Amino acid sequence: MKPVRWSNLKHIGRSPIHYKYALDNGVDETPAMRIGSAAHSMTLGGWRKFDVYDGIRRGKEWEKFRDSLDGDVTILNAKEAATARAVSQSIQTNPTACELLSGETEKSIAWEVNGRMCVGTPDALTLKACDLSDLKITADANPDRFMWHAMKQGWIAQLVWYKDGLLALGRNVGNLFIVAVEAKPPHPVVVYQLSERAEDQGRKTWRLLFERLMVHEESDTWPGYSQSVVLLDTPEEFTLQIDGEEVEA
């Protein structure tokens, strides 16, 4: 049985069948994911390998380039590579972000939760204070909106998942941080420290997802959103709009 990874576990929050599909098939890599992975590598180092191909991704030239690469390599186009470099350079201008993203970076860990093997790769654990940080490339790092986006994306639960994994291994962990960088210029950087309440909420979230996974692994059932008929109703007060114009229903 494959170890539990956060990148898969988060999908069971959508439905069990989404988890099973991600586990069996992986996730299609988007341009945003490629940029994020490359920016991580440029900033933190790590095991990921990248190369740039700016031509059309089909035909003999593309196949020759792809087949010439050694091992698992993420292929970027020139624009994606430039964006990743700009994001990484922006981080270098923020002393707090640089300090938090130093120390022990991208070191994989393995631990058990109730006898079930779990694995993860925290972004950075500082050597002196043992502060744990995750680097996130986002469309919007604005403090007025970031909390909601971080909760929806599961980033808070992910960070606490890593913390609890480290604690299970007897490691010390200090404060928790998310270093958020906008993917579009001018690539502003905002450093967020999780509050105690945010950490508690993150822990509740991953535990609920984990318990749900254990139930479906035990029964080997992977339903979608609902197995029964769902009543489709409309609001009590409903305004019909056609082409943006309100009309009488």
N, C-alpha and C positions, 0 to 999 in steps of 0.2 A: 504494500500500500504506500502510495506516495506521501511524503511528509506534507504537513499543512503549511502553505505559504500565504502570506497576507494578500498577495496579488490574485490568488484564487479565492481565498476565504471571503473577501469583500463581496464577491458576486452572489453569495448565498443570501445577502441582504436584499437582493432583487428577487431571486427565487432559487430553489434547489436545482432546477434544470439549467439555470444560467451558470451555477457553480460547476455542475458536471460537464457542461460544454467547454467552459474555460479550462478545466482540468484535463480534458481529453484532447482538446484542439488548440489550446493556447489562444492568444488574442492577436488579431490583425494589427500590425504595427502601423500607426498613423504618423504623418509628418511631425505632429506635436510630440509624440513619443520618441521619435528619432532625435529631435532637437533636445529634448529633456535628457535623454541618455547621454548624448554627446557633451552637453553642458556639464552634466555630472562628472563625466570622465575627465574633462579639461580642468575642472575645479578640484576634484577629489582624488584623481588618479583611478586606480582600480583595474579590474581585469578586462573591461570591455575594449573591443577593437573597432576602429572606424576607418572608412576610406570614402573618397569622394568620387562620384561619377555624375557628370552633368549632362550626359546625352540622353537619348530616348531609351527607356528601359525595355527594349525588345530588339530582336534581330541578332545577327551574328556578333556585332561589336559588343553589345551588352552581355551576351552569353559568354564571350571570351573573357571580358573583364570580370564578370561574376565568378566564373570557374577558376580564375587565376588566383583568387584570394584564398589564403590559408586559414582554415578554421572558421569559427563563428564570427563574422564581421558585419557590422551594421553599415549599410551603404547610404550616404547622404548625397544630396545634390549640393551645388555650390551655395545656393541661398540658405539652405538648412545649416550647412557648415559655418557660414558667416554669422548667422543668428546665434548659433551655439557659442561661437567665440566671443561675440559681443556680450552675451549673457554672462559668460565666465569672467570677462574683463570688468563688467559692472560690479560683480561680486568683490573683485579685488580692490575696489575703491571704498568698500565698507569695512572698516577695521573690526567691528563687532562680528560681522558675518564671517570674515576671514578667521578670526580667533575660534569661533564656534565650529567652523568646518575644518579644523585642524586636528591633529592627534591621531587617533586610531580611526582610519577611514575605510569604509566599504569592506569590513571584515565579517565574513559569514559566520553565523552562530547556529547551533542546534540545541534544542532543549525539549523537554516533555511536559505536556499538560494532560493530567489524568491518564498517563501511560501512552498518550498519542504523540508521536514524533512531530516536532514543529521546527521550521527553519526560517531564517531571515537574514537580511544584510543591512544593518543600520548604517546610515550615511556617515555619521561622525560622532566620536566620543572623545571629548577633550581629556588630556592626560592628567592634568592637575585637579580640576574641579569635577571631572567625570560628568560634565554636562552632555546631554544627548541631543543631537540636532538632526533634522531632516531638511534636505534642500528640495524645494518645490518650484518648478517653473510654471507660472500661471498666467491666465489672461488678465487677471485683476488682483493686484496686491493691496488695494485700498483698504485701510483699516475699517472703514464704514461697512464694507461688504465681505471682507475676507473670511470672517468667522463662519458665515453661513456656507460659503463655498467649501471651506475646510471640513465642515461637518458633513456636507453632502458627499464629498469625495472620499470620506473615511480617513482623512489624513491625521486627525487627532487620535482616532482609535489605532491607526497604524503605528504611530509614534509610541503609544503606551504599550502596544503589543511587543515592540522591540525592547522597551524598558523592562517589561515583565520577563521577557526571555533572558535578558542579561542578569536580572535579579535571581532567576532560577538557577543560573550558573554560578552564583556567588559573587557576581560583579557589583561594584558600587556604581550607582547612577545618581547624578545630581539633578539639576533642573532640566526641563524639556523645552526645546525651541524648534520653531519652524522658520527657516530662512526662505522667504518668498521673493521671487524675482519675476517681473513681468516679461513675457516673451517678446513683446513689441517694444521698439525704441520709445523712450530713452532707457528702458530696462531698469526702472526704479527697484530698489531692494528694501524690503521691510523685514525686520527681525521680530518674531512673535514668541513670547514666553508663555507656556501653558499655565493657567491658574490651577489651583487644587481642584476646583469644580470641573474644569475642562478635563483634567487627568482622570477624575472619577468617572466622568461621562464616557471618556474614551475606553476606560477599563470595562464598564458595563456593556458598551457596544461590542467589543471584541468577544467578551464572554458569552453574550447572547448569540452572536453569530456562530461561535464555536460549539455551543450547546445544540444549536439547530443542526449543525453539520453532523455532530455525533448521532443524533436521532436518525438522520437520513442515511448515514453510513451503516448504522445498525440494521435498518430495515431495507437498505438498498433500493429505496424509492426516491425518485427525483422529479416531483411534480412541478408544474409551472405556477402561475400566479394563483389560480383557483381551480379546484376539481369539481366544483358545483356551479350551477347556473347563477350568474350574478345579475341582480336587478339593475337595469339601466334607467335611471330617473333623471328628471330635469329640475332645476331650481324652482322654488315656488314663484319667485319673481323672475321672469325671463324676458329679455328684450331681443327680438330678432333683428339681426343686421345683415344687409346684403350690400356688398361692395362698400362697407363702411357706413352705410346709411341705415338709420333705424326705420323699421317699417312696422305696421300694426300686424300682430300675429292673429 
